[in-house]
Amino acid sequence: MLASEVNPAYCVSRGVYASNLLQSQLWLKGPDCLWKPFPDWMHTVSLHLKLAHNDHEVKKEVRATQVTVTDIFPVDRLLNRRSS
């Protein structure tokens, strides 16, 4: 989670004029931490919360999807086959 002062979404949610967004480095480039190597982005914060078992806002299950791209440009594959 980003602090408000480094979160580009904060600008829009507070009703900033479009002309001001065009001058905002935060809006145009994002927070400085994203320009650093990945391990230096941010510190991980662990939260240990006790949630009520009957809380309807808490998801009962989590689903994840994995996509593996094996052929990014199928046209390139066809061209390479024809050109060799």
C-alpha positions, 0 to 999 in steps of 0.5 A: 500500500502506498502512502497518499503523498506518493500514490498517483491515484490520490491526485485524481480522487481529490479532484485535481484539475487535468492541467495540474495532472499534466504538470505532476511528476507523480502522475506522469512517472509514478512514485520514485520507489517504482524506479528503483530495483524491485527489491528496493520498492517497499517494505513488506508489512505483515498484519495479523488480524483476528477476523470474525468467522461470520464476517460477510466481507471476508472471502471464504476462498482465494483463487489464483490463475497462472498463465504461461505464454509460449508464443508471444508473436505467432506471426513471427513464427510463421515468417521465420518458418517461411524465410529459412 
